Amino acid sequence: MHDVRLNSILDNDFYKVTMQNAVVKLFPSSIVKYEFINRGKHLFPEGFDVALREAVTKMAELKLTKDEKKFLARTCPYLDLPYLDFLEGYHYDPSEVKINQDGNDLTVTVEGLWYRTILWEVPLLALISELHYDMNHMERDSNEVVMSKTVEKAESLTKLGVNFAEFGTRRRHSYKVQNLVMEALNQKKDSTFIGSSNVHFAMKYNVKPIGTHAHEWFMFHGAEYGFKMANELALEHWVDVYRGDLGVALSDTYTTDVFFRQFDKKFAKLFDGVRHDSGDALEFADKTIAHYEKNGINPLFKYIIFSDALNLEKVEEITKYCKGKIGVSFGIGTNLTNDVGLKPMNIVMKLIGVQAPNKEWIPTVKLSDEHGKYTGDPKMIELAKEFLRIKD
């Protein structure tokens, strides 16, 4: 018996909530499919599928509490009130999740209405990660070590004078470790720690929930409207819903170069900044600064959120490089919530298909700035590269 479970319906990344709000409004009848991708080729012990199914079944009992609803209404005034009412009545439906195990291989897929299934990805990854360490009987660092490591990191980041947030839900060691990390980050009053991507922990520790949208927002638009229109329409729809709030644009779903070709002066002025999630961080900074300057915008009035596999050395290097050129902020994930003396898992869950009105599945594609992070049907990847004139 492995008692691994979620404690709150808000134990999820904030961008899932912000995207769900937009999906309920704009795409209430879209049907999609997600798939678990085991990038790290991890082996799963016998009975893993049964334990995961048990944890998923328990998620049906979760519901938004009155206090959680009040927190969202107070902290996130840009979320529509009808959406908050919808979330109050929302329940996870475990039948949307298919789990299979063949030897040491695990397959997990999610299928259903997008506005309902959008919340599964992050909790499923967090549960898979926690169960992996639990069922393999792997001993982590003590609570004291986890907290002292976190305090040291927070002190170093504060010395650098950079704002940073905790982004580590999806690959956390466990709920308990993420809680210890949040406790440690909130100990110092003069810290540059600004919030968490996890809505439940943001509420618990009274900090800001942080996030806008994920790759799936752009991937859906690519499948629905075609690759050439994907970035532009994804941004346009975001602006239609949020009217200037939540103004950080994710740049690398179809490569940064393609993104900047479509991130015209209107979007460059309207969005507060961009998020970097793959490829060379310093190269990305140069491209972003050049793009703002070309559009007559002072880059110092804008900022980049860096969120790609960060550690202290990377943060320091990026901070020094960008100083006096453009604003910076950092979202640190695995290095905070899974630095416990064990190897962190390398797992993701991606939107893999959107159902067309004729019931045919249109495969989605992500063309990251790192080829190793390309995801999608190989034929569709080649087609997207051709359409977008991307040369390897």
SULUR-V49990 format. One record per pair of residues at least 6 apart in sequence whose ideal C-beta (glycine too) atoms are under 8 Angstrom apart, sorted by the first residue. I is the first residue (numbers start at 0). J is the second residue. D is the distance in Angstrom with one decimal. If there is no record, write none. Layout:
# SULUR-V49990
((I J D) (I J D))
This chain:
# SULUR-V49990
((1 50 4.8) (1 53 7.6) (1 54 8.0) (1 130 6.3) (1 133 5.4) (1 134 6.3) (3 50 7.1) (3 54 5.3) (3 126 6.2) (3 129 5.0) (3 130 5.3) (3 133 6.0) (3 173 7.8) (4 54 5.7) (4 57 5.1) (4 58 7.9) (5 54 7.5) (5 57 7.4) (5 58 5.7) (5 61 6.2) (5 122 5.5) (5 125 7.8) (5 126 7.2) (5 174 7.8) (6 174 6.6) (6 199 7.2) (7 61 6.8) (7 67 7.1) (7 199 4.3) (8 61 4.2) (8 62 6.1) (8 63 5.4) (8 67 7.3) (8 86 7.8) (8 89 7.4) (8 91 7.8) (9 16 7.8) (9 63 7.4) (9 67 5.5) (9 197 8.0) (9 198 4.0) (9 199 4.1) (9 202 6.5) (10 122 6.5) (10 125 7.5) (10 168 7.4) (10 174 7.3) (10 197 6.7) (10 198 7.7) (10 199 4.2) (10 200 7.9) (11 118 6.0) (11 121 5.0) (11 122 5.9) (11 168 7.1) (11 197 7.1) (11 198 6.1) (11 199 7.4) (12 121 4.8) (12 166 7.8) (12 168 5.6) (12 169 7.0) (12 196 4.7) (12 197 6.6) (12 198 7.7) (12 210 5.8) (12 213 7.9) (13 196 5.4) (13 197 7.4) (13 198 5.2) (13 201 7.2) (13 208 4.1) (13 209 6.1) (13 210 3.7) (14 196 7.1) (14 210 3.5) (14 211 5.8) (14 212 5.6) (14 213 5.2) (15 117 5.9) (15 118 5.5) (15 120 7.1) (15 121 6.0) (15 210 8.0) (15 213 7.7) (16 71 7.6) (16 75 7.9) (16 78 7.3) (16 86 7.7) (16 198 6.1) (16 208 7.8) (17 75 8.0) (17 78 7.5) (17 210 6.3) (17 211 6.2) (17 212 6.7) (17 241 7.8) (17 245 5.8) (18 117 6.0) (18 212 5.5) (18 213 6.7) (18 215 7.3) (18 216 5.7) (19 82 7.6) (19 86 7.7) (19 114 6.2) (19 117 4.9) (19 118 6.4) (20 78 5.3) (20 79 6.1) (20 82 4.6) (20 240 7.1) (21 212 7.9) (21 216 7.8) (21 236 6.9) (21 237 6.9) (21 240 4.5) (21 241 7.7) (22 29 7.3) (22 113 5.3) (22 114 4.5) (22 117 6.0) (23 82 5.7) (23 85 6.1) (23 114 4.8) (24 79 6.9) (24 82 7.5) (24 240 5.9) (25 236 5.9) (25 239 7.7) (25 240 6.9) (26 113 5.9) (26 114 7.1) (26 219 7.6) (27 112 7.7) (27 114 5.8) (28 112 7.2) (29 112 7.1) (29 113 4.4) (29 114 7.7) (29 219 7.3) (29 223 7.5) (29 353 6.5) (29 354 7.4) (30 110 7.5) (30 111 6.6) (30 112 5.9) (30 113 6.8) (30 353 7.5) (30 354 4.0) (31 110 7.4) (31 111 7.6) (31 112 7.9) (31 113 4.5) (31 116 6.3) (31 219 7.0) (31 350 5.9) (31 352 6.6) (31 353 5.4) (31 354 7.1) (32 108 6.4) (32 109 7.0) (32 110 4.6) (32 350 7.5) (32 351 5.4) (32 352 4.2) (32 353 7.9) (32 354 7.8) (32 360 6.9) (33 108 6.6) (33 109 4.2) (33 110 7.6) (33 116 6.7) (33 119 6.8) (33 120 6.0) (33 348 5.5) (33 349 6.6) (33 350 5.6) (33 351 6.4) (34 106 7.9) (34 107 7.4) (34 108 5.2) (34 109 8.0) (34 348 6.9) (34 349 6.2) (34 351 4.6) (35 105 6.9) (35 106 6.7) (35 107 3.7) (35 108 7.2) (35 123 7.1) (35 124 7.9) (35 127 7.3) (35 346 7.0) (35 347 7.8) (35 348 5.1) (36 346 7.0) (36 347 4.9) (36 348 6.8) (36 349 6.0) (36 374 6.9) (37 104 7.6) (37 105 6.7) (37 346 5.9) (38 345 4.4) (38 346 6.3) (38 347 6.2) (39 344 5.7) (39 345 3.3) (39 346 6.5) (41 131 6.5) (41 344 5.8) (41 345 7.7) (41 346 7.1) (42 103 3.9) (43 100 6.4) (43 103 5.4) (43 104 7.1) (43 105 4.6) (43 131 7.1) (43 134 8.0) (44 103 7.5) (44 134 5.0) (44 135 6.1) (46 134 7.4) (47 100 5.9) (47 105 6.2) (47 130 6.5) (47 131 7.8) (47 134 6.1) (48 98 5.0) (48 99 6.4) (48 100 3.7) (48 105 6.7) (50 130 5.5) (50 134 6.5) (51 98 5.6) (51 105 7.8) (51 107 7.5) (51 126 6.3) (51 127 6.6) (51 130 6.1) (52 93 7.9) (52 98 5.3) (54 126 4.9) (54 130 7.1) (55 91 7.9) (55 93 5.0) (55 96 5.3) (55 98 7.1) (55 123 7.4) (55 126 7.3) (56 93 5.0) (58 91 4.3) (58 93 6.6) (58 122 6.8) (59 90 5.8) (59 91 5.4) (59 92 7.0) (59 93 5.5) (61 90 7.3) (61 91 6.3) (62 87 7.5) (62 89 7.5) (62 90 6.4) (63 86 5.2) (63 87 4.8) (63 89 7.0) (66 202 8.0) (67 202 6.6) (68 83 5.7) (68 86 7.4) (68 87 5.6) (70 202 4.6) (71 78 6.0) (71 83 5.9) (71 86 7.6) (71 198 7.7) (72 78 7.6) (72 80 7.4) (72 83 5.9) (74 201 7.7) (74 202 7.9) (74 207 7.3) (74 208 6.5) (75 208 7.0) (77 241 5.6) (77 242 7.6) (77 244 4.0) (77 245 6.6) (89 115 7.7) (89 118 7.9) (91 118 7.0) (91 119 7.3) (92 111 7.3) (92 115 6.7) (95 109 5.5) (95 110 6.3) (95 111 4.3) (95 115 6.9) (95 116 5.5) (95 119 6.9) (96 107 6.8) (96 108 7.6) (96 109 5.3) (96 119 6.4) (96 123 7.2) (97 106 7.7) (97 107 7.1) (97 108 4.8) (97 109 7.6) (97 110 7.4) (98 105 7.5) (98 106 7.4) (98 107 5.4) (99 105 7.5) (99 106 4.6) (99 107 7.9) (100 106 7.6) (105 127 7.5) (107 123 6.3) (107 127 7.5) (107 348 7.3) (109 116 5.1) (109 119 4.8) (109 120 7.5) (109 123 7.5) (109 348 7.7) (110 116 7.0) (113 219 7.2) (117 215 7.7) (119 348 7.8) (120 169 7.7) (120 215 7.9) (120 348 4.5) (121 168 5.6) (121 169 5.1) (123 348 6.1) (124 169 4.2) (124 170 6.7) (124 346 5.8) (124 347 7.3) (124 348 5.7) (125 168 5.6) (125 169 6.0) (125 170 7.8) (125 171 5.7) (125 174 7.5) (127 344 7.5) (127 346 6.2) (128 169 7.7) (128 170 5.6) (128 171 6.2) (128 172 6.9) (128 173 7.7) (128 337 7.4) (128 344 5.1) (128 346 6.9) (129 171 7.2) (129 172 7.1) (129 173 4.5) (129 174 6.8) (131 344 6.1) (132 139 6.9) (132 172 6.0) (132 173 6.8) (132 341 6.5) (133 173 7.6) (137 341 5.3) (138 340 7.9) (139 145 7.5) (139 172 6.0) (139 176 7.1) (139 339 4.0) (139 340 5.9) (139 341 5.8) (140 148 7.5) (140 339 4.7) (140 340 4.4) (142 179 5.7) (144 339 7.9) (144 340 7.7) (145 176 5.9) (145 179 4.9) (145 180 6.9) (145 183 7.6) (145 338 7.8) (145 339 5.9) (146 179 5.5) (146 180 7.8) (146 182 6.9) (146 183 4.3) (147 183 7.8) (148 338 6.0) (149 179 7.3) (149 180 5.0) (149 183 3.8) (149 184 6.2) (149 335 6.5) (150 183 5.1) (150 186 6.6) (150 187 7.4) (152 311 6.3) (152 331 7.9) (152 334 7.7) (152 335 7.0) (153 183 7.0) (153 184 5.5) (153 187 6.2) (153 190 5.4) (153 192 5.9) (154 187 7.4) (155 311 5.5) (156 163 5.0) (156 190 7.9) (156 191 6.1) (156 192 7.6) (156 311 7.3) (156 314 6.5) (156 329 7.5) (157 187 7.2) (157 189 6.8) (157 190 5.0) (157 191 4.7) (157 192 7.7) (159 191 7.9) (159 314 6.8) (159 315 6.1) (159 318 5.3) (160 191 6.6) (160 318 7.8) (161 191 6.0) (161 314 6.6) (161 318 5.2) (161 327 6.1) (161 328 7.0) (161 329 6.0) (162 191 5.2) (162 193 4.8) (162 328 4.6) (162 329 7.1) (163 191 6.3) (163 192 6.1) (163 193 6.9) (163 314 7.4) (163 328 7.0) (163 329 4.3) (163 330 7.3) (163 331 5.8) (164 192 7.3) (164 193 5.4) (164 194 4.9) (164 195 6.2) (164 196 6.5) (164 209 4.7) (164 328 7.4) (164 329 7.2) (164 330 5.1) (164 331 7.3) (165 177 7.9) (165 180 6.5) (165 181 6.6) (165 184 6.3) (165 192 7.6) (165 194 7.6) (165 195 4.4) (165 196 6.8) (165 197 7.1) (165 200 7.5) (165 330 7.9) (165 331 6.6) (165 332 7.8) (165 335 5.4) (165 336 7.0) (166 195 7.7) (166 196 4.6) (166 209 7.8) (166 306 5.8) (166 330 3.8) (166 331 6.1) (166 332 4.2) (166 335 7.9) (167 177 6.5) (167 180 7.3) (167 196 7.9) (167 331 7.1) (167 332 4.0) (167 333 5.8) (167 334 7.7) (167 335 5.0) (167 336 3.0) (167 337 6.7) (168 177 6.7) (168 196 6.4) (168 197 4.7) (168 332 8.0) (168 336 7.1) (169 332 7.4) (169 346 8.0) (169 347 7.9) (170 332 6.5) (170 333 4.8) (170 336 7.1) (170 337 5.6) (170 343 5.8) (170 344 5.8) (170 345 7.9) (170 346 6.8) (171 177 4.6) (171 336 3.9) (171 337 5.8) (172 336 6.6) (172 337 4.7) (172 339 4.9) (172 341 7.0) (172 343 7.8) (176 336 6.1) (176 337 7.1) (176 339 6.0) (177 197 7.0) (177 200 6.6) (177 336 4.8) (178 200 7.2) (178 203 7.9) (180 335 5.3) (180 336 5.5) (181 195 6.5) (181 197 8.0) (181 200 4.8) (181 203 7.2) (181 204 5.2) (182 204 7.5) (184 190 7.0) (184 192 4.8) (184 204 7.9) (184 335 7.9) (185 192 7.3) (185 204 4.9) (185 206 7.1) (192 206 7.5) (193 206 7.2) (193 207 6.2) (193 209 7.1) (193 328 7.5) (194 201 5.9) (194 206 4.4) (194 207 3.5) (194 208 6.4) (194 209 4.5) (195 201 4.7) (195 204 7.4) (195 206 5.9) (195 207 7.9) (195 208 6.7) (195 209 6.6) (196 208 7.2) (196 209 5.4) (196 210 5.0) (196 330 6.7) (197 208 7.6) (198 208 4.8) (200 206 7.9) (201 207 6.3) (201 208 3.9) (201 209 7.7) (202 208 7.7) (209 330 7.1) (211 237 7.6) (211 245 4.5) (211 246 7.4) (211 247 4.7) (211 248 7.5) (211 249 7.2) (211 274 7.5) (212 233 7.7) (212 237 6.3) (212 245 7.8) (212 249 6.0) (213 249 6.8) (214 249 6.6) (214 251 8.0) (214 252 4.9) (214 276 7.8) (214 349 7.6) (214 350 7.8) (214 365 5.3) (215 349 7.4) (215 350 4.1) (215 363 7.8) (216 233 5.4) (216 237 7.3) (216 249 7.5) (217 229 5.5) (217 230 6.3) (217 233 4.6) (217 249 6.9) (217 252 3.7) (217 253 7.0) (218 229 7.8) (218 252 6.2) (218 349 7.7) (218 350 5.1) (218 363 4.1) (218 364 6.8) (218 365 5.7) (219 233 7.9) (219 350 6.4) (219 353 5.9) (219 363 6.9) (220 228 7.1) (220 229 4.4) (220 230 7.7) (220 232 5.1) (220 233 4.2) (220 236 7.5) (221 229 3.8) (221 252 7.5) (221 253 7.1) (221 363 6.4) (221 364 6.2) (221 383 7.2) (222 352 7.3) (222 353 3.9) (222 361 4.3) (222 362 7.2) (222 363 4.8) (222 364 8.0) (223 353 5.9) (223 361 7.7) (224 232 5.3) (225 386 7.5) (226 253 6.5) (226 364 7.4) (226 382 7.8) (226 383 4.7) (226 386 4.7) (226 387 5.6) (227 386 5.9) (227 387 7.0) (229 252 7.2) (229 253 6.3) (230 252 7.3) (230 253 6.4) (230 257 6.9) (230 258 5.6) (230 261 4.4) (230 262 7.3) (231 261 4.9) (234 248 6.1) (234 261 7.8) (234 262 7.4) (234 266 5.4) (234 270 7.6) (237 245 7.4) (237 248 7.8) (238 266 7.9) (238 269 6.2) (243 269 6.5) (246 269 6.8) (246 270 4.5) (246 271 3.9) (246 272 7.3) (247 270 6.7) (247 271 6.1) (247 272 5.4) (247 273 6.7) (247 274 5.3) (247 304 5.7) (248 258 7.9) (248 262 6.8) (248 266 6.9) (248 270 4.7) (248 272 7.6) (248 273 5.1) (248 274 7.0) (249 273 7.5) (249 274 4.9) (249 276 6.6) (250 258 4.5) (250 259 7.6) (250 262 7.5) (250 273 4.8) (250 274 6.5) (250 275 6.8) (250 276 7.6) (250 283 7.7) (250 287 8.0) (251 258 6.8) (251 275 7.4) (251 276 5.5) (251 277 5.1) (251 278 6.7) (251 367 5.5) (251 368 5.0) (252 258 7.5) (252 365 5.6) (252 366 7.1) (252 367 7.7) (253 364 7.8) (253 365 7.8) (253 366 5.0) (253 383 6.8) (253 387 5.8) (253 389 7.7) (254 366 5.3) (254 367 7.5) (254 368 5.8) (254 387 7.4) (254 389 5.8) (255 278 6.7) (255 283 6.2) (255 286 6.0) (255 368 5.5) (256 286 7.6) (256 389 7.7) (257 366 7.9) (257 387 5.0) (257 389 6.7) (259 286 6.4) (259 287 7.9) (259 290 4.9) (262 270 7.9) (262 273 7.6) (262 290 6.9) (263 294 7.6) (264 294 4.6) (264 295 7.6) (264 296 7.8) (267 290 6.8) (267 291 6.2) (267 294 4.9) (267 296 5.7) (267 301 7.9) (268 294 7.7) (268 296 6.4) (271 301 6.6) (271 302 6.7) (272 301 4.9) (272 302 4.0) (272 303 5.8) (272 304 6.5) (272 326 6.9) (272 328 7.9) (273 287 6.0) (273 301 8.0) (273 303 5.8) (273 304 7.6) (274 303 7.3) (274 304 4.5) (274 305 7.9) (274 306 6.0) (274 330 7.8) (275 283 4.8) (275 284 7.9) (275 303 5.7) (275 304 7.1) (275 305 4.9) (275 306 6.7) (275 307 6.1) (276 306 5.5) (276 307 5.1) (276 367 7.6) (277 307 5.7) (277 367 4.3) (277 368 4.5) (277 369 4.6) (277 372 5.4) (278 307 7.8) (278 367 7.3) (278 368 2.8) (278 369 5.6) (279 368 7.7) (280 305 5.8) (280 307 6.8) (280 313 6.9) (280 316 7.9) (280 317 5.2) (281 316 7.5) (281 317 6.9) (281 320 5.2) (283 303 7.3) (283 368 7.5) (284 303 6.3) (284 317 7.1) (284 320 6.3) (284 321 5.4) (284 324 7.2) (284 325 6.6) (287 298 7.2) (287 301 7.8) (287 303 5.8) (287 325 6.6) (288 298 4.7) (288 324 5.5) (288 325 5.3) (291 297 7.3) (291 298 4.3) (291 301 5.8) (291 325 7.5) (292 298 6.6) (298 324 6.2) (298 325 4.1) (298 326 7.9) (299 323 7.8) (299 324 7.5) (299 325 6.4) (299 326 6.6) (300 326 7.8) (301 325 6.3) (301 326 6.3) (302 325 6.5) (302 326 3.1) (302 327 6.1) (302 328 5.7) (303 321 7.3) (303 325 6.2) (303 326 7.3) (303 327 5.7) (303 328 7.4) (304 327 7.9) (304 328 4.9) (304 329 7.1) (304 330 5.7) (305 313 7.9) (305 314 7.6) (305 317 5.7) (305 327 6.6) (305 328 7.5) (305 329 5.2) (305 330 7.2) (306 329 7.3) (306 330 3.8) (306 331 7.9) (306 332 7.1) (308 332 7.9) (308 333 7.2) (308 334 7.8) (309 329 5.9) (309 330 7.6) (309 331 4.9) (309 332 7.5) (309 334 6.1) (310 334 4.9) (311 334 8.0) (314 329 5.5) (314 331 7.5) (317 327 6.4) (317 329 7.8) (318 327 6.2) (321 327 4.9) (333 343 4.8) (337 343 4.2) (337 344 7.7) (347 374 7.9) (349 363 7.6) (349 365 6.9) (349 374 5.0) (350 363 5.1) (351 362 6.6) (351 363 5.9) (351 374 7.8) (351 375 7.2) (352 360 4.3) (352 361 6.4) (352 362 5.5) (352 363 6.2) (353 360 7.4) (353 361 5.1) (353 363 6.3) (354 360 5.8) (354 361 7.5) (355 361 5.5) (362 375 5.8) (362 376 3.9) (362 379 4.6) (363 375 5.8) (363 379 7.8) (364 373 7.9) (364 374 7.3) (364 375 3.7) (364 376 7.2) (364 379 5.0) (364 380 5.4) (364 383 4.7) (365 372 7.2) (365 373 6.6) (365 374 4.6) (365 375 6.2) (366 373 5.9) (366 380 6.8) (366 383 6.0) (366 384 6.8) (366 387 7.5) (366 389 6.4) (367 373 6.1) (367 374 7.9) (370 391 7.2) (373 380 5.9) (375 383 7.8) (383 389 7.5) (384 390 7.8) (384 391 7.8))
